């Protein structure tokens, strides 16, 4: 028992000594910490100290890691390459200029185009509503993040090194503040079978192959002097058509390159180049200068296909634009001739306003507004190589005995060389 008590006494003494030592150490650390804080405060340090400094460091780490060179703000990634986060030059890029993004900055490779990098409108000097700027991305870029661009960029050249393009990479902010895909006036320039080409097809963005150029600026001017060309010539009335860009469209018999020329007052005119599907060489060139004077016709599908003559083969349809106060649209229609290796136009198709192909009845349906409250719906059959008008349905408001204007539809059919009224009936629509 005495031995046990002796050990207990010794342990108790040891615990007291240990507690005094720990207390002393804590006091020393506390005094040192307070002294350091007072020292920092006395020197007027702007970085802060202690927990506040650590919090600031965590919150501001992206900014602290960011650097600026030649108008580009960037940050270094873990692999030592750079991610561009903003382009803000001292002087905005002038209109109709090409911006070559650097492959390296301060000896380090650029691999990522970060979100919002080229979205600042202030970086670009522009007056026209039509995009003017071309961005050339260098070989070595691997990733394009979301919402990189703004609405003033008309073409982006994307190298084969790009392996990832985020789903919303080409979304831009609309005038109402919402984000939408910029696919109407934008063209992606890339290589065949590249990631960029696949992205363009999936997102319905216009694209071309970077080594192809089918423009013919001087020769195309002559088309403006031919009868039927658009009212504004190449350089008349102070307006000038300039080369805008070109993009590809895949077709059934041939592929196509649409070469666009733009007047910033009236819109676009085109050269449609048919290309051999295997060699890519030019097969035929169709000028499209008799366009309606609607500024935004680049938004529409200039080249499309449809079985207009109901022979089981697709015809080439070229959109002409919109005409008149009612914006009636029409198309040129071309049939592919295997024996000749070229397209031949069905000239009378162009006279059908607002055409739609009715495959079930095998007719082309058209529609036109005749006057303030009248419409005519027409049907055209393809007979002996021509589109023949075979039926008209005329919608008219007729005043009845009570003085109420009722809508009546009159159906006329072309029988044995003359038009016959085959039916008339009220639609139930009343106009006061």
VOBA-483560 format. One line per 5 residues: number of its first residue (from 1); their letters; for each residue x negated, y, z negated of C-alpha. Coordinates in pm, 1 decimal. Each point is the difference from the previous one (the first is absolute). Layout:
<atoms>
NUM) A) X,Y,Z  ...
</atoms>
This chain:
<atoms>
1) XXXXX) 0.0,0.0,0.0  -282.2,245.3,-83.0  -169.4,-76.8,332.1  321.9,73.7,188.6  55.5,323.4,-191.9
6) XXXXX) -356.4,107.7,77.0  60.0,-47.3,373.4  324.6,194.1,-20.1  -178.3,290.5,-168.4  -274.1,-0.5,264.2
11) XXXXX) 253.4,-9.3,288.5  193.4,284.4,-158.1  -318.0,211.2,-25.8  -93.0,-79.1,362.1  346.8,109.4,124.5
16) XXXXX) -31.5,330.8,-185.7  -341.2,67.7,153.3  127.9,-88.0,350.9  300.9,232.0,-35.7  -226.7,289.5,-101.4
21) XXXXX) -225.0,-58.8,303.1  300.7,-7.3,244.3  145.9,313.9,-153.6  -328.5,180.0,47.1  -26.7,-105.3,363.5
26) XXXXX) 352.4,121.5,75.6  -79.1,338.9,-153.1  -317.3,33.0,208.5  184.0,-84.6,326.2  284.2,239.8,-81.4
31) XXXXX) -237.6,289.8,-78.7  -194.0,-67.4,324.0  319.2,-4.5,206.9  129.1,328.2,-148.7  -338.2,164.5,51.6
36) XXXXX) 0.5,-102.6,367.6  351.9,135.5,51.2  -94.7,335.9,-153.8  -311.0,10.0,217.7  206.3,-54.1,319.8
41) XXXXX) 250.6,261.8,-107.9  -275.3,248.5,-70.3  -150.9,-39.5,348.0  338.1,67.1,168.5  8.3,-335.4,185.3
46) XXXXX) 290.2,-18.2,249.7  -3.4,-378.9,19.1  136.9,-63.2,-349.7  -103.2,-275.0,-240.7  124.0,-310.3,-178.7
51) XXXXX) 333.2,-157.9,94.4  113.0,309.0,192.9  -306.7,-21.0,223.5  57.5,-369.3,66.3  363.7,65.0,92.8
56) XXXXX) -97.4,282.5,236.4  -259.3,-222.4,159.8  258.5,-269.6,71.2  258.9,244.5,135.9  -244.0,189.3,218.9
61) XXXXX) -216.4,-283.8,122.8  120.8,20.7,366.1  -76.0,372.3,13.9  -332.8,-43.4,-170.5  -95.9,-271.4,248.9
66) XXXXX) 114.9,204.8,300.4  -247.1,198.7,205.2  33.0,228.4,301.8  -204.9,19.8,320.1  80.1,172.7,332.9
71) XXXXX) 363.0,49.4,-102.5  49.6,-362.0,-108.6  76.0,-95.8,-356.9  -104.9,-354.8,-78.7  -69.8,-244.8,-277.7
76) XXXXX) -244.2,-286.9,-22.6  135.3,-353.2,-21.0  -149.5,-288.4,-197.1  -180.7,-133.9,307.2  -174.8,332.1,53.4
81) XXXXX) 212.3,105.2,301.3  225.7,304.8,12.5  374.7,59.6,-0.4  108.8,329.2,158.8  276.9,164.5,-199.9
86) XXXXX) 47.8,339.8,166.6  -101.7,212.7,297.3  -2.6,371.0,-85.2  -243.9,191.5,222.8  -91.4,363.0,-65.5
91) XXXXX) 152.9,90.0,338.1  305.0,-188.7,134.4  -65.2,-221.3,301.6  102.0,192.4,316.9  276.9,-125.4,226.5
96) XXXXX) -76.7,-260.3,267.7  -309.7,-114.4,-185.6  -138.5,-342.9,-77.2  -120.2,-78.3,-351.6  -268.8,-266.8,-30.3
101) XXXXX) 6.6,-147.7,-349.3  -357.9,-67.0,-120.3  -117.7,-358.9,-28.2  -224.9,96.4,-293.2  -12.2,277.4,-258.5
106) XXXXX) -320.0,60.9,-194.3  -138.1,-330.1,128.7  296.7,-208.2,-117.0  241.7,-176.5,235.7  364.1,109.7,19.8
111) XXXXX) 231.2,-303.6,-10.2  340.8,120.2,-122.9  232.1,277.4,119.3  184.0,77.3,-320.3  365.1,88.1,-48.7
116) XXXXX) 80.3,356.3,107.2  -347.7,62.4,142.7  123.2,188.6,309.6  343.5,103.7,-125.1  -85.5,362.2,-87.7
121) XXXXX) 152.7,233.3,261.0  -243.4,274.3,-99.0  -288.7,-200.6,146.1  140.3,45.2,351.9  64.0,324.6,189.0
126) XXXXX) 310.2,-51.6,212.7  269.5,202.3,173.9  169.3,-253.3,227.1  264.9,-239.2,-127.5  -166.8,-269.2,209.9
131) XXXXX) -290.3,-177.7,-175.8  -343.5,104.0,125.1  -270.4,-169.3,-204.4  -196.1,-320.7,59.8  -172.4,-186.3,-283.4
136) XXXXX) -286.9,-237.2,81.0  -72.8,-254.9,-271.8  -354.5,-144.1,7.9  -101.4,-363.8,14.7  -36.8,-121.5,-358.3
141) XXXXX) 339.8,115.1,-125.5  179.3,-305.6,-138.2  313.6,135.0,-168.5  262.3,267.0,70.7  218.9,64.4,-302.6
146) XXXXX) 360.4,128.1,-20.3  118.6,343.4,116.3  -332.4,120.1,133.2  107.2,234.2,282.3  212.3,306.3,74.7
151) XXXXX) 235.7,77.9,287.9  -252.8,204.8,202.2  -223.1,-294.3,93.6  81.2,-143.0,343.2  -257.1,-279.2,24.2
156) XXXXX) -214.2,-209.2,-233.0  -282.2,-215.2,137.6  -34.8,-312.1,-215.4  -315.6,-218.4,21.5  -8.1,-380.7,-4.4
161) XXXXX) -157.1,7.0,-346.8  340.3,91.6,-149.2  144.4,-314.9,-154.1  272.8,148.6,-217.9  259.7,267.0,74.2
166) XXXXX) 248.4,62.3,-279.7  369.0,-30.4,88.6  66.1,374.8,-43.0  -332.4,116.7,143.0  170.9,212.2,265.2
171) XXXXX) 285.3,135.8,-208.1  14.5,381.9,-4.4  196.1,247.3,-208.0  306.0,135.7,178.0  124.7,358.3,-28.5
176) XXXXX) 245.8,-107.3,-271.5  -279.9,-153.2,-207.2  83.2,-362.7,79.3  -253.3,-243.8,144.6  57.6,-167.2,335.1
181) XXXXX) -206.1,-184.4,256.4  -171.5,224.2,253.3  41.2,-213.4,310.0  154.4,235.2,250.5  -280.3,234.5,102.9
186) XXXXX) -291.1,-200.1,-142.0  -226.2,-225.9,207.9  -244.6,-254.1,-144.8  -309.2,-67.2,211.0  -145.7,-345.9,-59.7
191) XXXXX) -139.0,-318.3,152.8  207.0,-281.1,147.9  111.1,-260.2,-256.8  -131.4,214.4,-287.0  160.2,46.8,-341.7
196) XXXXX) 98.6,351.1,108.2  180.5,-127.0,311.1  191.1,-254.7,-204.3  92.0,267.8,-253.7  121.1,233.7,276.5
201) XXXXX) 224.4,-268.8,150.0  146.8,-100.2,-335.9  73.3,362.3,-95.2  110.1,114.7,349.6  -277.7,255.4,32.2
206) XXXXX) -136.6,89.9,343.9  -351.2,-127.6,70.6  -262.0,-17.0,275.0  -329.4,-175.6,61.2  -288.9,232.4,-76.4
211) XXXXX) -200.0,-76.5,316.8  289.2,59.2,242.0  75.3,334.3,163.7  261.4,28.5,275.2  45.5,377.2,3.2
216) XXXXX) -22.4,193.7,327.4  34.6,364.9,-97.9  -72.7,164.2,334.1  178.3,-252.9,222.1  305.9,-2.5,-224.2
221) XXXXX) 50.5,373.7,55.5  99.5,-70.1,360.1  303.5,-195.1,-121.7  144.5,322.6,-140.0  25.9,149.0,346.4
226) XXXXX) 218.2,-278.8,139.8  379.2,37.0,29.1  182.6,-129.0,-305.1  -282.3,72.5,-242.1  71.0,175.6,-328.3
231) XXXXX) 87.2,369.8,27.1  -319.9,115.5,-167.6  -304.8,-70.8,215.3  -344.4,-83.1,-132.5  -88.1,361.8,-67.5
236) XXXXX) 299.8,226.2,59.0  185.5,250.1,-210.3  -288.4,10.7,-243.8  47.3,-363.0,-100.3  -269.9,-257.6,57.0
241) XXXXX) 17.5,-376.6,-5.3  -298.7,-164.8,-166.5  -106.0,-358.8,-49.2  143.5,-120.9,-331.4  -88.5,-366.8,-23.6
246) XXXXX) 80.9,-348.3,125.0  143.0,-314.6,-148.7  67.7,-359.0,101.6  326.7,-190.0,39.5  22.9,-375.4,56.0
251) XXXXX) 226.2,-107.1,286.3  128.6,-316.7,164.7  -168.4,19.3,340.6  -267.2,255.6,-84.0  -113.9,200.3,-297.6
256) XXXXX) 12.9,379.1,11.2  -202.2,300.0,-101.3  207.4,311.9,-56.2  -213.4,308.9,65.0  162.4,306.9,-155.2
261) XXXXX) -45.5,365.5,96.0  155.4,263.9,-221.2  129.1,352.5,34.6  40.1,140.4,-348.4  305.4,193.7,118.1
266) XXXXX) 202.2,-268.4,177.1  -126.9,-347.3,-82.2  -172.3,-288.6,176.8  -45.5,-142.6,349.2  -167.1,-332.8,76.9
271) XXXXX) -202.9,-225.3,222.6  116.7,-360.3,-39.7  -284.4,-238.0,86.1  88.3,-366.1,58.8  -287.1,-228.3,-105.7
276) XXXXX) -79.1,-358.9,89.1  74.7,-209.4,-309.3  -321.4,-201.4,34.2  -264.8,237.1,133.0  150.1,324.2,-131.7
281) XXXXX) -67.4,166.0,335.6  236.2,256.1,149.6  270.6,-151.0,223.5  224.9,297.1,67.2  44.1,357.0,-117.7
286) XXXXX) 341.6,164.6,-33.9  7.5,375.7,-75.0  285.7,107.5,-225.0  22.2,377.5,37.0  374.7,45.2,54.6
291) XXXXX) 61.6,10.6,-372.8  283.0,170.4,-182.2  -110.6,310.1,-187.2  23.5,-150.0,-347.3  -305.1,64.6,-211.6
296) XXXXX) 2.2,-323.0,-194.3  20.0,-255.7,281.5  -330.6,-150.0,-122.2  202.8,-134.4,-293.7  198.1,-231.7,226.4
301) XXXXX) -96.6,-324.6,168.5  -112.9,127.4,337.6  -62.9,-355.9,121.1  250.0,-276.7,-68.7  137.1,-304.3,178.5
306) XXXXX) 339.5,-155.2,64.8  168.9,-233.1,247.6  180.7,272.5,190.9  74.7,-200.3,317.4  95.4,-316.5,-192.3
311) XXXXX) -242.8,-231.0,180.1  -153.7,-135.6,-319.9  -314.5,214.2,34.6  -80.0,319.3,-190.1  -0.8,330.4,186.5
316) XXXXX) -218.4,296.1,-94.0  197.2,293.0,-144.6  -164.4,343.3,-25.9  171.4,255.6,-220.6  43.4,341.5,166.6
321) XXXXX) 102.7,203.4,-301.4  321.3,187.2,-77.6  179.1,243.7,227.3  259.9,271.9,-41.4  181.2,129.7,-305.2
326) XXXXX) 128.7,-348.4,-81.2  -347.7,-158.4,18.0  98.8,-266.3,250.0  -279.9,-252.0,50.9  -93.4,-211.3,298.9
331) XXXXX) -275.7,-231.9,120.9  -200.2,-104.5,301.9  39.2,-374.2,64.0  -270.5,-208.7,172.9  14.9,-363.2,110.2
336) XXXXX) -320.9,-208.4,7.3  -76.0,-151.6,338.4  -227.4,-304.7,-25.6  -71.9,-6.3,371.9  -121.6,359.8,-4.1
341) XXXXX) -151.9,-0.7,-347.4  165.4,331.7,-86.8  320.4,165.3,-121.4  273.7,128.9,230.6  254.4,254.6,-118.4
346) XXXXX) 376.4,-37.9,1.3  58.4,366.1,85.0  374.2,10.5,-77.6  -49.6,-119.2,-359.9  -131.7,345.9,-86.3
351) XXXXX) 347.2,146.4,59.6  159.0,-201.6,-281.3  25.0,218.0,-309.1  -62.3,-151.5,-343.6  -26.0,-354.8,140.9
356) XXXXX) 41.6,-319.4,-199.1  -35.3,-355.7,129.9  310.7,-213.1,-56.0  -137.8,-351.0,56.1  332.4,-170.2,-75.8
361) XXXXX) 193.4,179.4,275.6  -316.8,45.4,210.8  55.9,371.1,48.6  -184.6,318.0,-91.6  211.8,225.7,-217.3
366) XXXXX) -39.4,374.9,12.7  160.4,289.9,-181.8  18.3,371.8,58.4  187.8,291.5,-154.4  203.7,170.4,273.9
371) XXXXX) 120.7,311.1,-180.2  72.0,129.6,-348.2  212.4,-297.8,-105.6  -24.0,-253.3,281.3  -221.6,-306.1,48.8
376) XXXXX) -46.3,-249.0,281.3  -125.1,-353.7,-62.3  -118.8,-170.1,318.7  -97.2,-350.9,106.6  -249.1,-78.4,275.9
381) XXXXX) -45.6,-340.3,163.6  -320.5,-104.3,177.0  105.0,-94.5,352.0  -224.1,-54.8,302.6  -296.6,171.3,-162.7
386) XXXXX) 194.3,306.9,-118.1  180.3,114.4,-314.1  361.4,61.3,105.6  255.0,187.2,-213.2  292.9,-237.9,-44.8
391) XXXXX) 199.4,140.7,-291.4  59.8,330.3,-178.1  181.1,54.6,-327.2  84.8,366.1,-42.8  97.6,124.6,-345.4
396) XXXXX) 211.6,316.2,15.3  222.8,195.4,-238.2  347.1,51.6,147.1  270.5,221.1,-149.3  326.7,-188.0,-60.2
401) XXXXX) 357.1,133.1,-8.7  -37.7,113.1,-361.7  -307.4,203.8,84.3  -237.2,-243.7,-174.7  -320.2,-91.5,181.4
406) XXXXX) -43.6,-377.3,7.8  -300.6,-188.6,129.6  68.8,-222.3,297.9  -243.3,-237.7,170.5  37.5,-48.4,374.6
411) XXXXX) -166.6,-303.6,155.6  -96.1,17.0,368.5  -147.1,-283.1,203.8  -158.2,4.0,343.1  196.4,-244.1,214.1
416) XXXXX) -32.0,-43.2,377.4  -181.4,327.1,45.9  228.9,218.6,-211.1  57.3,94.7,-363.5  317.9,-134.1,-158.6
421) XXXXX) 147.8,90.8,-338.9  51.5,-338.8,-160.5  93.2,106.0,-352.6  70.0,293.9,-231.2  63.4,-15.2,-370.0
426) XXXXX) -3.7,220.3,-306.4  -279.4,-51.8,-250.7  188.9,144.5,-297.4  -243.1,289.8,-38.7  169.4,338.3,-33.8
431) XX) -158.1,342.6,27.2  178.1,295.5,-161.9
</atoms>
